Amino acid sequence: MRLVEIRLLEGPNVYRLEPVVKIEVSIGRRRTWYGQRDPGRHALVLLGANVPVHERPDPIAAIVAWVRRLRVDHGEGRGGVAVHRSSDPGHWIVTFPWTGEERARLVAEAALALAERDVSPSRTAQLTGAQARLVARWSERIGEARTSPPTWIRDADRRVPIVSISGTNGKSTVTRLITHILVLAGRHVGTTTSDGVLVDERMVDPGDWTGPGGAHTVLARSDIDVAVLETARGGIVLRGMGYESNDASVLTNVSSDHLDLHGIHTLPELAEVKATVARITKPDGWAVLNGDDPLVTAVARRVRARVALFSTDRADGGSPTIRRHVAAGGRAYLLRQGWLVEVHGSKVTRIAEAAHIPITIGGLARHNVANALAAAGGARGLGATIEEVRQGLLDFRPSAERSPGRLNLFRLGHRLVIVDFAHNEAGIAAILDVAEGLAAGGAGRTAPITAIIGTAGDRPDDTLRGIGRIAAQRAQRVAIKETREYLRGRTAATVVGEILAGVVAGGGVAGDVPVYESETVALRAELNGAAGPGGHGRGADAPRVIVLMCHEDRDGVFRLLKDLGARPVDVTEELTTLVPRLQERPRRS
């Protein structure tokens, strides 16, 4: 038996909706996970499920017994000890609630040490002298330990309502959309995003604040009356959520990203982790779930709150899931005849025309149609009116100032540049959807697409290859930019190598793919004509759509574009130029 980690989670987590100690051990020979990202029912691992007593290995049973005894002896409680499986072969997890940090950690360390030495946890067992002294030493240390309480914010200590947003893609966009809706409605909004902490859309603390630390920072402020909290997987896994409950939650989608990290290998496991934001929603609150994503829709069975589904399915009446939900009197946010609508039972209320919501780029950005629906549900869950939602959606621009790195468009001569934080397969596919629409319109008929791709090194090989494959299949030119500040344990060569392997799998030629050392170097080269004239007779200024997956140096990219003379595209003012098919349609307010 080998210790993997002892970790104190300070708030709701995948195992319990309260602070727990996590003891993870490995039994048997060392093996690595291998399997399907979306496994069949027979191979499904439910991370939060309690393993029945008769299925627990003897070493795990011994740890459990010692945890129970030591907790009772030292005032850490009686019940709540559970055992969980991991999809990592041979890994087992023991969890129990805690009230005093230092004491609880020592309980975990003692239970593990005593179980490893085969010391019986029975109070009537005849121990050897050495065993009795060992138990006494641990008991003395535990008894003298401090008892710092968990830092999570209890409901009794929270004064403002919360909406929590999680999911693989779209978290930041939905978070900023909800924030904008509420700010325009006159609320004072504290927001956490992967860009920083904002108050009323003004940056007050840059950095990635999507964990419990960001939540604590916002909820401690006296100048806000509502909190909009982007919530990432990493914070839930490593520390738990920073507060006891929320009043509304949004789960955007679940797709391949951040897998093979911290014992999370499959999509159902990732969904189970992210579902924590919906599981803590109060019974009288709203959990807004993606009705087009089966993994997200299934979360409805595990929540206490009222459920609203959102869907971009264009079928009459929506998908069977949506139809059943609405028929039962449920609430849904749908796309009907080009309009975003709220459906509640038999009542249908129009919100806004999708093509005239700026972040949808005339409807080309289907992923942002879904994000707008999700944001509408989240804002309504906090009490915003339909009119307030409409005004917020129609006023929000995908600009570098309002939504940096999320579908920011720039024009340089006849070239269009899309700067986006896309960092996985679903992300690059969504941005290429937009690029293809723009290539057939605002950039000139059938303009070629250049995809500058790359991402962080902590993505698994299949994700890196998937990004390369999708880019090769859908763009006329592919370039790779290294992301050296986010290698996260890999070498730059291995990241590039896996992406190149995907390009080849997608029909590309490795020798035709330039590799640049940074995002700015890549973008400058491609804008300066690295792709050649392209048969349009204008050299570097030939019509082209250039997509940049931008993660490492967004500010540097924006400075470069400004220095080169590129101008930001005002989506609202230039919509019919970007999407000519809208020219014959009257603009509706």
Secondary structure, 3 states (H helix, E strand, C coil): CEEEEEEEECCCCCCCCCCEEEEEEECCCCCCCCCCCCCCHHHCCCCCCCCCHHHCCHHHHHHHHHHHHHHHHCCCCCCCCEEEECCCCCEEEEEEECCCHHHHHHHHHHHHHHHHCCCCCCCCCCCCHHHHHHHHHHHHHHHHCCCCCCCCECHHHCCCCEEEEECCCCHHHHHHHHHHHHHHCCCCEEEECCCEEEECCEEEEECCCCCHHHHHHHHCCCCCCEEEEECCHHHHHHCCCCECCEEEEEECCCCCCCCCECCECCHHHHHHHHCHHHHCEEEEEEEEEECCCHHHHHHHHHCCCEEEEEECCCCCCCCHHHHHHHHCCCEEEEEECCEEEEEECCEEEEEEEHHHCHHHCCCCCHHHHHHHHHHHHHHHHCCCCHHHHHHHHHHCCCCCCCCCCCCEEEEECCEEEEEECCCCHHHHHHHHHHHHHHHCCCCCCCCCEEEEECCCCCCCHHHHHHHHHHHHHHCCEEEEECCHHHCCCCCHHHHHHHHHHHHHHCCCCHHHCCEECCHHHHHHHHHCCCCCCCCCCCHHHCCEEEEEECCCCHHHHHHHHHHCCCEECCCCCCHHHHCHHHCCCCCCC
